[in-house]
């Protein structure tokens, strides 16, 4: 319907605008997908047995939410709210 009212220059400009919009959308989609893959949770280097042992020991010590870090003798867990440090020895 509007084809007859558009000059060749206007048609080319509209085509270029649509093409650039599609390219930008594709680029952003790829960037978002790559970020999502990069933020995916990593697998724990601990075995299920080690995780169970640590959870059991921390439950015995009434440890609340804490940050677990490896140490020379096992693990240390620093409680988020209070700052208390709980030591967990390695299970032999």
C-alpha positions as CSV (number, residue, x, y, z in Angstrom):
1,X,0.0,0.0,0.0
2,X,2.8,2.5,1.0
3,X,5.2,1.1,-1.6
4,X,4.2,3.6,-4.2
5,X,4.8,6.5,-1.8
6,X,8.4,5.5,-0.7
7,X,11.4,6.5,-2.7
8,X,14.2,4.0,-3.2
9,X,16.3,5.9,-0.7
10,X,13.5,5.6,2.0
11,X,13.1,1.9,1.2
12,X,16.8,1.3,1.7
13,X,16.9,3.3,4.9
14,X,14.0,1.3,6.3
15,X,15.7,-2.0,5.3
16,X,18.9,-0.9,6.9
17,X,17.2,0.2,10.1
18,X,15.4,-3.2,10.4
19,X,18.6,-5.1,9.7
20,X,20.6,-3.1,12.3
21,X,17.8,-3.7,14.9
22,X,17.9,-7.4,14.2
23,X,21.7,-7.5,14.4
24,X,21.8,-5.6,17.7
25,X,19.1,-7.9,19.2
26,X,21.0,-11.0,18.1
27,X,24.2,-9.6,19.6
28,X,22.5,-8.8,22.9
29,X,20.9,-12.2,23.0
30,X,24.3,-13.9,22.5
31,X,25.9,-11.7,25.2
32,X,23.1,-12.5,27.7
33,X,23.4,-16.2,27.0
34,X,27.1,-16.2,27.5
35,X,26.7,-14.3,30.8
36,X,24.1,-16.8,31.9
37,X,26.4,-19.7,31.2
38,X,29.3,-18.0,33.0
39,X,27.1,-17.5,36.1
40,X,25.9,-21.1,36.2
41,X,26.8,-22.7,39.6
42,X,30.0,-24.6,39.6
43,X,30.1,-28.2,40.8
44,X,31.4,-28.6,44.3
45,X,35.0,-29.9,44.6
46,X,33.8,-31.7,47.8
47,X,32.5,-35.3,47.7
48,X,29.1,-36.1,49.0
49,X,30.7,-37.9,52.0
50,X,32.7,-34.7,52.9
51,X,29.6,-32.5,52.6
52,X,27.7,-34.9,54.9
53,X,30.5,-34.9,57.4
54,X,30.8,-31.1,57.4
55,X,27.1,-30.6,57.8
56,X,26.9,-33.1,60.6
57,X,29.7,-31.4,62.5
58,X,28.3,-27.9,62.1
59,X,24.9,-29.1,63.2
60,X,26.4,-30.5,66.4
61,X,28.1,-27.2,67.0
62,X,24.8,-25.3,66.4
63,X,26.5,-23.2,63.6
64,X,24.1,-20.9,61.8
65,X,24.7,-19.8,58.1
66,X,28.4,-19.6,57.6
67,X,31.1,-19.3,54.9
68,X,33.1,-22.5,54.5
69,X,36.8,-22.2,53.7
70,X,39.5,-24.9,53.5
71,X,42.2,-24.9,56.1
72,X,45.3,-27.0,56.8
73,X,43.5,-29.3,59.3
74,X,40.2,-29.4,57.5
75,X,37.7,-26.6,57.1
76,X,36.8,-23.4,59.0
77,X,33.3,-22.0,58.9
78,X,32.8,-18.3,59.8
79,X,29.3,-17.5,60.9
80,X,27.8,-14.7,58.9
81,X,25.7,-13.0,61.7
82,X,28.2,-13.3,64.6
83,X,31.6,-13.8,63.1
84,X,32.2,-16.9,65.2
85,X,34.6,-19.4,63.6
86,X,33.9,-23.1,63.7
87,X,36.6,-25.6,62.9
88,X,35.8,-28.9,61.3
89,X,38.5,-31.6,61.1
90,X,38.8,-33.8,58.0
91,X,37.1,-37.1,58.2
92,X,39.6,-40.0,57.9
